Amino acid sequence: MKNLMIKRIFASCLVLAVSFTGCKKALDINTDPNNASRDKGTPELIFPAAVASTAGAIGGEYAVLGGIWSQYWAQSVAASQFRTIDAYNINQSDFNARFDEVFAGALNDYHFTLQKSQETSKWKYFLMATVMKAYTYQVMVDLYDKVPYTEAFQGQANLTPKWDEGPDIYNGLLAEIDNALSKDYQSGPIAGTSDLVFNGDGDAIDKWVAFANTLKLKMYLRMVYANPGVAEAGIRKLFDSGAPFLSVDASLNKFVDEANKDNPLHEFTARAITAQNLRASNTFLSWLVANGDPRIKTYFGNGPTYLGIDQGDYQNTNTALIAASINNSKPTDPVQFISLAESNLLQAEALERYYGGIGAQAKYNAGVTAAFGQSGLSAAAAPFIAAGGKYAYNSAGTFEEKLEQIITQKWASFPGSHSLEGFFEKNRTGYPKTSPVYSSAATYISGQFVVSKVSFLGNNLPKRLIFPDNERKTNPNTPAIVPLTQKVWWDKKP
Amino acid sequence: MKKLLQSLFMLLFLTGSVMAQDRTITGTVTGKDDGKPLPGVTVLVKGTKIGTQTGSNGQYSLSIPSTAADVTFTYLGYVPQTITLTSGNVVNVILTSDAQVLGEVVVTALGVSRERRTLGYAATQVDSKEINRTSPVSLFDGLQGKIAGANISSQSGSPGASTKVILRGYSSITGNNQPLYVVDGVPIDNGSLGATGIASANTTGTNRSTDFGNNANDINPNDIESINVLKGAGASSLYGSRAANGVILITTKKGKAGKFSVDFNTSATFSSLLMLPETQNEYGQGWNGTFSFIENGSWGPKFTGANRLWGNVVDNKQLYKPYVGLKNNVRDFYDTGSEYNNAISLSGGNEKSTFYFSYNNVASNGIIPSDGDTYNRNNFSLRASTKVDNFTASGSLNYFSRNSSFVATGQGTSTGSTLFQELIQIPRDISIIDLKDYKSPYNNLNNYFTQYAQNPYYIANENGNNFNSERVFGNVDLGYKVNDWLSSTVRIGTDVTNSRLKDWQAIAKPDVGSPNESNFNVGGLTETSGFRRELNVDALLNFNKKINDDFSFDGLVGGNFNQRDFRSHTSAIIGLVIPEFYDLSNTAGNATTATNYSKRRLFGAYGQANFGFRNYLFLSLNARNDWASTLPTADNSYFYPAANLSFVLSDAVEGLDKAGISFAKFRASYGLTGNDATPYLTESLLTSGNVVLGFGNITFPIGGVSGFEVSNQLGNGLLKPEKTSEFELGADVRFFKNRLGIDFAYYDKQTDDQILPVTTAATSGYTTIITNFGKVQNKGIELSLTGTPVKTQNFSWDLTYVYSKNRNKVLELPLGLEEVVINSGYDIDFVATVGKPLGVYRGPVEKRDPSGNIIVNPSNGLPLLADNKEVYGDSQRDYVMGLTNRFAFKDWALGFSFDYRKGGKFWSYTSQLNDFVGNSKRTLYNDRNPYIIPGSVNESTDDDGNPVYSENSTPVSVANVATSWSNGDNTQFTSRRSVLDRTSLKMRDITLSYSLPKLVASRLKASNITLTAYGRNLFIWLPSENTFVDPEVSTYNNDLSGELGEFAGGPSTRSYGISLKATF
């Protein structure tokens, strides 16, 4: 009996011993079968998702903000989703998720793409990711004035990156673009379809070079009143070296009419929220009507009649306003990063500023034509820009008159996923002008900006966004809240 | 164990000298509870050592000297009885069991039965009778407010809804706070499958969601013999890294040797609303003070009583009705719910083998006027055991099937609206039941009176879901007794659930040109199939050695293997093509699909040693080491020791009973438990490209191109398990022959190295980072008082009072972080902050000048928004208590219980929405006349740019009164008001039962027939500021983040019913 028991105990111990050596192996099963390991990430895989993040944030909810603050759209009287934007009553947490999407979604993925493409000398991707990163960053700086840059994307190594000043970030980005342009990007295989912007075919990399140059031009023009010397030197260098600028749209144009696969502004404001919040603002609508601009159909549907809402007048109890013209976004609209129209109009401004306006008119005309072209109406542009036409270039005018014309045409080209740019350019140049009276007044001049009827900023227009709450509560380095009325660093036009 | 003690007693009593025997007495000893004969009762002539034991039929025969006067009958677990002999030679005795005396045996970790007196920690055991008093569908439904230190809530009133059980407070900041459920020694799965469609999934968590209940609720409550709640680490540490939140040990009923027995239980329960938001009844449809027949709110003019037209014009016709408030328009929407619960069990056995078979059927339909809230369940269980020589084998096989539909709560999406959200928005003058014919011209999608909401009947009837699960759970227990002090056990259990869910939303597209054209839903379908499996093996060696009369020693060593597999597959479409046809092919786009696999393994080795000294001092030591697959392979071994001490003063010192103390025990314990990581947190990953837009998403592939993102969550290759250490002191003292009992416990537990997906600054590149950091403390006291104020032959009154108070505190957070966001609802964050209890509400507030005056917008008189959010309060309760009374008079019994939960806050979207649409009572403020916010000021700047403040003279106009209650426009005012006092007092149950007299019952061949009328949750009392919703309702999950509150949750219910229980 005793012997038997000892044997049994011994046997049990043996079983235990054997099973424990097996344990090590049996426990090594913690590899996620649902998601690939980060080590498997390549520029080809990550870059497209980053581009979509940029497009989804800047062309989505930020574009709603841009579109209302650029006075293309007003909040519907029959819904309430964007009242706070129309009233300049921005809440700390309103743009939390978008800010997170841009930094953790887009910019961190560009950061990863840059690291990987540098390690593997994929210089095409290095240039592509640099340009998209710079584009995305520049928009964030323009919105928030300052954001983390030098200490960003370090993960665990730095959970609380410091915030950098806008001009420093601009300089850093311009240097990054120059660095990427100095690499051997012509070598190596083409990017193929993972280049969502230019389709990655044979000459796509040349378009990326043009995108890089145009972005630099845009950034220099942005700082033209803040750092005029730097701006002029930079722009002259571009033009004098014959740098090519964009001759096509730099856009994401792969959307289809399907849930989760369509244009982000459309998905957000027309598909996922079915109530139609974005209605024609009288500011923009009156300008289109006054000029008989055919793009009214693109922007606000086929009519035949159009009805606008004065900016911020969403509490108006006139039930007729329920039927105000709806923002006519389409599921397949592209998200423009820099459009051909914008490229031409940026060049026109630069030529006026530094080259005595030589060639400016041609660029202006090309810009307006391209802007009409976005609506499939390029042919219709001709009578507008012909001498005596509504939008004919005022070559004889003063610089300011010409600038107003250029910027106003740019403004008219931005509604949709590109609409933040209208807001930035208004703040930089002051155009379109701000009306001394509300848009319902008899003396109102069509197309002039008005202060929202329900403004929370008194008689002021918003100039920026406030720092997002998510960042404030996780990063003690986030600066104290700055009111919406405070101008960003480049907003210095006398 | 019980047997062993009995033998010890026998030894003590049966040895002795032989005396002259003069007469023989005989008789039968039976138990009072079931009237069954008791074998092994010691019969002893008082003052001598003459005695015997009853046989298996409960009979005895004893020769006694003629001088013998008294005979005592003693039996472990029963109150001893002394009979004074008369001339008769037949002495029949009925012994009363005493759950409180030394013999009470409770089930402890790993299914080991131990005497309660030896335990150095709090263990609350509830028996079948208590669990099934009101014929509940889920095992914990009848226990709210009855277990000190256990916070039990039902997520909604619906049968089968999730139950939340939190023992001694929340300790894991973002992890799992649910206890481990163990049935007959085998851990079971307590997961749940919600219904959030992946394609419409939105990270805010407020979107459409449906609660299909947690898996522990599958168990048939009639099958439960007892539930033992191990609250502290001292009690649960043998479960190592799964025990940090306590353990619920469920012991099921088994067959008993003896007669074949049939138990039958049938009940019918009906339910109705417990409470609805209280509404104003003075103002009707409209906005900004003016009537508008399309509005979804009551911001119109005051009721006039005059007839007037309302609703959309259809075929040049418009409805008309008197303009009056309808007090019960929402109440009338609801039906009476029904619930039928039938259970039968057959059991029996002989000395070698036993069997038990049971079947339970639950069929219920809730209070929504459709079949969209039904719950049907079938349970079959078979258990058997047999014994051959030294070998014992037992096993159980359970099959559960569940078929249910629940009403979705939360925010509607583009695919479909949600019911409760739409109900809340109906103006006070509109009769809801008259909207019932949702296809009629005035009520249909085209012409329903408002374009801002949908006809609730359309949603109730056209949107729906069906959840179906089948589950097999069973175990095999093999035992071998090596010798009289050593035995071995191998226990293998598995729990497999297959489930499928179909969740659909109808196309709700008004015709183009119709008044409601702009409000449409595209319809959608989500199908999910899920598989969960848990496999558990324990191998144990038990030993039990009495060293000498003073010392005893027993214990065990063993090993454990546990594996948990999970697999789900979800496909969804957004936008249907053919109406009312729900198949994944029915879409113009593509179905989105996602799979999720997870597997984890755990090895454990453990041992326990219990030392006893003179049966009044007990020391127990145990330890476990775990190796977990979810931790980094290089460092995945963790050690969990525990010790506890029990001292029974009343046995160590004689004569306490003379001072009225019948029993006194003091206990102390310390234990360490853990909470290992969930799978796959140790590495950083790529995720499929998905851009969250605010509403809607962009998901890859796009245009045939795939894209992957670096996951926004950074993994951690140095992960450690979360550890909870707990120290506990307690006392169990009974007075006056056990008529009054006090059980007291004090505990202090600390949870360290929490595994947190910490929200981080996105500018670090990641929005969450997995870290081990953060310390949370829970300290508290638990008190339970049991008393029998009155006890006579025919009448008794028993009462139980439980009180617990838990103080929760966050001691540390990851470096650099001031707070960790647990959950958010609209602008309100639910956060963990150092020095505060888990779950602080923080939200927007009005901007104020340095002297505290509200700064308003000079153009409309409404407050400006302050730059920083402020703390509104936290969700922690001050204390909770429960009181249960039971009266018995002859064959009648009456019982009722109250559950009072004091303090804490919760967020209510129901309140926010009622305010927004002007239906809540408080929107009558100032009778909706213009007013200037008291003490408000305007802000301007002086020439030096410094702010200056002047008295505000701009009133909030009539047109802005509604705006002032809108969370979109005036979050600084409304957000704070939607965080309400969580206090509640509920009458949990009332029961009145009548047992047929034994004689009558026996004529029906039954040993017991009881008829019970009962009510559950009949009344609720709430603080005056909460006129909106039962704070027990949550539309989120049943863990800490669900404590945030509710998003348009349904009303909770009261129910009443009758049951018949019979035993044959």
Chai-1 contact restraints between the chains, C-beta under 6 A:
chainA,res_idxA,chainB,res_idxB,connection_type,confidence,min_distance_angstrom,max_distance_angstrom,comment,restraint_id
A,M5,B,V482,contact,1.0,0.0,6.0,A-B,restraint_1
A,C23,B,F603,contact,1.0,0.0,6.0,A-B,restraint_2
A,C23,B,W627,contact,1.0,0.0,6.0,A-B,restraint_3
A,A26,B,R601,contact,1.0,0.0,6.0,A-B,restraint_4
A,L27,B,R601,contact,1.0,0.0,6.0,A-B,restraint_5
A,L27,B,W627,contact,1.0,0.0,6.0,A-B,restraint_6
A,L27,B,S629,contact,1.0,0.0,6.0,A-B,restraint_7
A,D28,B,T633,contact,1.0,0.0,6.0,A-B,restraint_8
A,I29,B,K599,contact,1.0,0.0,6.0,A-B,restraint_9
A,I29,B,S629,contact,1.0,0.0,6.0,A-B,restraint_10
A,N30,B,S629,contact,1.0,0.0,6.0,A-B,restraint_11
A,N30,B,T630,contact,1.0,0.0,6.0,A-B,restraint_12
A,N30,B,T682,contact,1.0,0.0,6.0,A-B,restraint_13
A,D32,B,Y680,contact,1.0,0.0,6.0,A-B,restraint_14
A,D32,B,L685,contact,1.0,0.0,6.0,A-B,restraint_15
A,P33,B,Y597,contact,1.0,0.0,6.0,A-B,restraint_16
A,N34,B,N596,contact,1.0,0.0,6.0,A-B,restraint_17
A,N34,B,Y597,contact,1.0,0.0,6.0,A-B,restraint_18
A,N35,B,L685,contact,1.0,0.0,6.0,A-B,restraint_19
A,N35,B,T687,contact,1.0,0.0,6.0,A-B,restraint_20
A,A36,B,L686,contact,1.0,0.0,6.0,A-B,restraint_21
A,S37,B,E683,contact,1.0,0.0,6.0,A-B,restraint_22
A,R38,B,S684,contact,1.0,0.0,6.0,A-B,restraint_23
A,R38,B,L685,contact,1.0,0.0,6.0,A-B,restraint_24
A,R38,B,L686,contact,1.0,0.0,6.0,A-B,restraint_25
A,G41,B,L686,contact,1.0,0.0,6.0,A-B,restraint_26
A,L45,B,F708,contact,1.0,0.0,6.0,A-B,restraint_27
A,P48,B,V705,contact,1.0,0.0,6.0,A-B,restraint_28
A,P48,B,G707,contact,1.0,0.0,6.0,A-B,restraint_29
A,A49,B,G689,contact,1.0,0.0,6.0,A-B,restraint_30
A,A49,B,G707,contact,1.0,0.0,6.0,A-B,restraint_31
A,A49,B,F708,contact,1.0,0.0,6.0,A-B,restraint_32
A,A49,B,E709,contact,1.0,0.0,6.0,A-B,restraint_33
A,A52,B,G689,contact,1.0,0.0,6.0,A-B,restraint_34
A,A52,B,V691,contact,1.0,0.0,6.0,A-B,restraint_35
A,A52,B,I698,contact,1.0,0.0,6.0,A-B,restraint_36
A,S53,B,V691,contact,1.0,0.0,6.0,A-B,restraint_37
A,G56,B,V691,contact,1.0,0.0,6.0,A-B,restraint_38
A,G56,B,L693,contact,1.0,0.0,6.0,A-B,restraint_39
A,G56,B,I698,contact,1.0,0.0,6.0,A-B,restraint_40
A,G60,B,L693,contact,1.0,0.0,6.0,A-B,restraint_41
A,E61,B,G694,contact,1.0,0.0,6.0,A-B,restraint_42
A,S80,B,G968,contact,1.0,0.0,6.0,A-B,restraint_43
A,R83,B,G968,contact,1.0,0.0,6.0,A-B,restraint_44
A,R83,B,D969,contact,1.0,0.0,6.0,A-B,restraint_45
A,N91,B,T971,contact,1.0,0.0,6.0,A-B,restraint_46
A,S93,B,D827,contact,1.0,0.0,6.0,A-B,restraint_47
A,D100,B,A762,contact,1.0,0.0,6.0,A-B,restraint_48
A,D100,B,T767,contact,1.0,0.0,6.0,A-B,restraint_49
A,F103,B,A762,contact,1.0,0.0,6.0,A-B,restraint_50
A,F103,B,T763,contact,1.0,0.0,6.0,A-B,restraint_51
A,A104,B,N712,contact,1.0,0.0,6.0,A-B,restraint_52
A,A104,B,A762,contact,1.0,0.0,6.0,A-B,restraint_53
A,A104,B,Y766,contact,1.0,0.0,6.0,A-B,restraint_54
A,A104,B,T767,contact,1.0,0.0,6.0,A-B,restraint_55
A,N108,B,G765,contact,1.0,0.0,6.0,A-B,restraint_56
A,D109,B,E709,contact,1.0,0.0,6.0,A-B,restraint_57
A,D109,B,V710,contact,1.0,0.0,6.0,A-B,restraint_58
A,F112,B,V710,contact,1.0,0.0,6.0,A-B,restraint_59
A,P148,B,T763,contact,1.0,0.0,6.0,A-B,restraint_60
A,A152,B,T763,contact,1.0,0.0,6.0,A-B,restraint_61
A,F153,B,G765,contact,1.0,0.0,6.0,A-B,restraint_62
A,G155,B,L714,contact,1.0,0.0,6.0,A-B,restraint_63
A,G155,B,S764,contact,1.0,0.0,6.0,A-B,restraint_64
A,G155,B,G765,contact,1.0,0.0,6.0,A-B,restraint_65
A,G155,B,Y766,contact,1.0,0.0,6.0,A-B,restraint_66
A,L159,B,T760,contact,1.0,0.0,6.0,A-B,restraint_67
A,L159,B,S764,contact,1.0,0.0,6.0,A-B,restraint_68
A,L159,B,G816,contact,1.0,0.0,6.0,A-B,restraint_69
A,T160,B,G816,contact,1.0,0.0,6.0,A-B,restraint_70
A,P161,B,T763,contact,1.0,0.0,6.0,A-B,restraint_71
A,T193,B,V705,contact,1.0,0.0,6.0,A-B,restraint_72
A,S194,B,V705,contact,1.0,0.0,6.0,A-B,restraint_73
A,K254,B,I702,contact,1.0,0.0,6.0,A-B,restraint_74
A,K254,B,G703,contact,1.0,0.0,6.0,A-B,restraint_75
A,E258,B,G589,contact,1.0,0.0,6.0,A-B,restraint_76
A,A259,B,I574,contact,1.0,0.0,6.0,A-B,restraint_77
A,A259,B,G575,contact,1.0,0.0,6.0,A-B,restraint_78
A,A259,B,G589,contact,1.0,0.0,6.0,A-B,restraint_79
A,N260,B,N697,contact,1.0,0.0,6.0,A-B,restraint_80
A,N260,B,T699,contact,1.0,0.0,6.0,A-B,restraint_81
A,P264,B,L693,contact,1.0,0.0,6.0,A-B,restraint_82
A,P264,B,I698,contact,1.0,0.0,6.0,A-B,restraint_83
A,E267,B,L693,contact,1.0,0.0,6.0,A-B,restraint_84
A,E267,B,G696,contact,1.0,0.0,6.0,A-B,restraint_85
A,F268,B,L693,contact,1.0,0.0,6.0,A-B,restraint_86
A,F268,B,G694,contact,1.0,0.0,6.0,A-B,restraint_87
A,F268,B,F695,contact,1.0,0.0,6.0,A-B,restraint_88
A,F268,B,G696,contact,1.0,0.0,6.0,A-B,restraint_89
A,R271,B,G696,contact,1.0,0.0,6.0,A-B,restraint_90
A,A272,B,S414,contact,1.0,0.0,6.0,A-B,restraint_91
A,A272,B,F695,contact,1.0,0.0,6.0,A-B,restraint_92
A,A272,B,G696,contact,1.0,0.0,6.0,A-B,restraint_93
A,I273,B,F695,contact,1.0,0.0,6.0,A-B,restraint_94
A,T274,B,S414,contact,1.0,0.0,6.0,A-B,restraint_95
A,T274,B,F520,contact,1.0,0.0,6.0,A-B,restraint_96
A,Q276,B,S518,contact,1.0,0.0,6.0,A-B,restraint_97
A,T317,B,T290,contact,1.0,0.0,6.0,A-B,restraint_98
A,F456,B,N857,contact,1.0,0.0,6.0,A-B,restraint_99
A,E471,B,A761,contact,1.0,0.0,6.0,A-B,restraint_100
A,K473,B,E819,contact,1.0,0.0,6.0,A-B,restraint_101
A,T474,B,T759,contact,1.0,0.0,6.0,A-B,restraint_102
A,T474,B,T760,contact,1.0,0.0,6.0,A-B,restraint_103
A,T474,B,A761,contact,1.0,0.0,6.0,A-B,restraint_104
A,N475,B,A761,contact,1.0,0.0,6.0,A-B,restraint_105
A,I481,B,D867,contact,1.0,0.0,6.0,A-B,restraint_106
